[in-house]
């Protein structure tokens, strides 16, 4: 007997049904399914997805169009000054920002130790820790450990008033893979198309910064390249009070010749004179002699006298500068095709005979000055200069007779000390180092001088010192 059955249905030909819940499942974890079913949200899933899609699109569109609108508004209705951290003006401007009242009131700020920075050199905006009165005789290493804090506005937007007008400051940190250190951009913006107010602000920042360096000599040192293949950058290291030229131990004739030559080179008409004759506008000097004879001191004193900055690097006997620049690279920097003009190059060496002839040839080195070990004039000058403040401490309280007697006494001590010290044996640094052992005690310095000389001579014979 035949059995009849309904025809088989081919399910593969039917359209596949997708529930909203199955689509939503791609965006939610599996453990949330029971919650959706329990609260009866299956029918609301399409609305939720639509809301999320529209919200995402709206947020994306808002960010995109607001950025375009912001750029358009700034471009046509505002004036903006941009300063990059690679430029010296960045330091000038940040020092000025730290002085402003809005920096002290900022609730979102950057805090750092001020020791070793430009803020530690007497710039307002640095606060001492509230630890009670500071002792004047506290050791210097303890002062360094307790260095004050510096506070500056953090990256982002900040608003303040300058000459009655609202200014917007934006600190932007550029962090990319090509740079060793993140770079920063400062943007000052004001309403209106006239940028004069911003120029006045930057000029004020620069003037106040330069005023801080008045009567000081600023020293820069090379810094590692910020990116592979980029040149090293000079960074501010410190600023010291300018050193009087009279404190440098060197024959007066040589000092005057050196200073006069640099002054003549820096005269406004000298550059034109060089240019008309096709001579590169550069000047080089070689200061050579035993260690401790005052070569670096003379460079520092002349820079302070003429208001010049110092950019200091070192060259060792392996013909490398700071272990990064070869001798050929140094020569190219000194007088290569792309080397800067208008600078004064001073080379100092304890062993000039070891220097490569190409480095000190005429055209690279225009004048050579030899420093010698301390002779009678230098020894007498060092002693008199060391103790003249000691003799003048109570000058206002002394009568003319007492002052004359003290001056005579100091002259006698100078003569005795000069007679004890051998000529041309010790460097000025050696003599000064000895005198520093007897600060404010000139009589004691004279009494112990003979023993010190004997001890030093014996140490030299034994090879313990150079």
DAJOSUL-V313943 format. One record per pair of residues at least 12 apart in sequence whose C-alpha atoms are under 7 Angstrom apart, sorted by the first residue. I is the first residue (numbers start at 1). J is the second residue. If there is no record, write none. Layout:
[[I;J] [I;J]]
This chain:
[[20;45] [20;46] [21;42] [21;45] [24;45] [77;191] [77;192] [77;193] [78;189] [78;190] [78;191] [78;192] [78;193] [79;189] [79;190] [79;191] [79;192] [79;193] [79;194] [79;195] [80;187] [80;188] [80;189] [80;190] [81;187] [81;188] [81;189] [81;198] [82;185] [82;186] [82;187] [82;188] [83;185] [83;186] [83;187] [84;184] [84;185] [84;186] [85;183] [85;184] [85;185] [92;205] [92;206] [92;209] [93;202] [93;205] [93;206] [95;119] [95;123] [96;205] [98;125] [98;151] [98;152] [99;124] [99;125] [102;160] [103;152] [103;153] [106;153] [108;153] [108;154] [109;151] [109;152] [109;153] [109;154] [110;151] [110;152] [110;153] [110;154] [111;149] [111;150] [111;151] [111;152] [112;149] [112;150] [112;151] [113;147] [113;148] [113;149] [113;150] [114;147] [114;148] [114;149] [114;150] [115;144] [115;147] [119;150] [125;150] [125;151] [126;148] [126;149] [126;150] [126;151] [127;148] [127;149] [127;150] [128;148] [128;149] [129;148] [155;170] [155;171] [155;172] [155;173] [156;170] [156;171] [156;172] [157;169] [157;170] [157;171] [158;170] [166;190] [167;188] [167;189] [167;190] [168;188] [168;189] [168;190] [169;186] [169;187] [169;188] [169;189] [170;186] [170;187] [170;188] [171;185] [171;186] [171;187] [172;184] [172;185] [172;186] [173;185] [178;227] [179;226] [179;227] [180;226] [180;227] [181;226] [215;241] [215;242] [216;239] [216;240] [216;241] [216;242] [216;304] [217;239] [217;240] [217;241] [217;242] [217;303] [217;304] [217;309] [218;238] [218;239] [218;240] [218;309] [218;310] [219;236] [219;237] [219;238] [219;239] [219;309] [219;310] [219;311] [220;234] [220;235] [220;236] [220;237] [220;310] [220;311] [220;312] [221;234] [221;235] [221;236] [221;237] [221;311] [221;312] [221;313] [222;234] [222;235] [222;313] [223;235] [242;301] [242;304] [243;300] [243;301] [243;304] [244;301] [245;301] [245;302] [248;294] [248;297] [248;298] [249;294] [249;378] [259;302] [281;341] [281;342] [282;341] [282;342] [282;343] [282;344] [283;343] [283;344] [283;345] [283;366] [284;344] [284;345] [284;346] [284;364] [284;365] [284;366] [284;367] [285;345] [285;346] [285;347] [285;365] [285;366] [285;367] [285;368] [286;346] [286;347] [286;348] [286;365] [286;367] [286;368] [286;369] [287;347] [287;348] [287;349] [287;368] [287;369] [287;370] [288;348] [288;349] [288;350] [288;352] [288;369] [288;370] [288;371] [289;349] [289;350] [289;370] [289;371] [289;372] [290;350] [290;372] [291;350] [292;427] [292;428] [292;429] [293;371] [293;372] [293;373] [293;427] [293;428] [293;429] [295;348] [331;359] [373;424] [373;425] [373;426] [373;427] [373;428] [374;423] [374;424] [374;425] [374;426] [374;427] [374;428] [375;423] [375;424] [376;418] [376;423] [379;418] [380;414] [380;418] [382;432] [383;414] [384;414] [387;440] [387;442] [390;440] [391;406] [413;446] [417;446] [420;449] [420;450]]
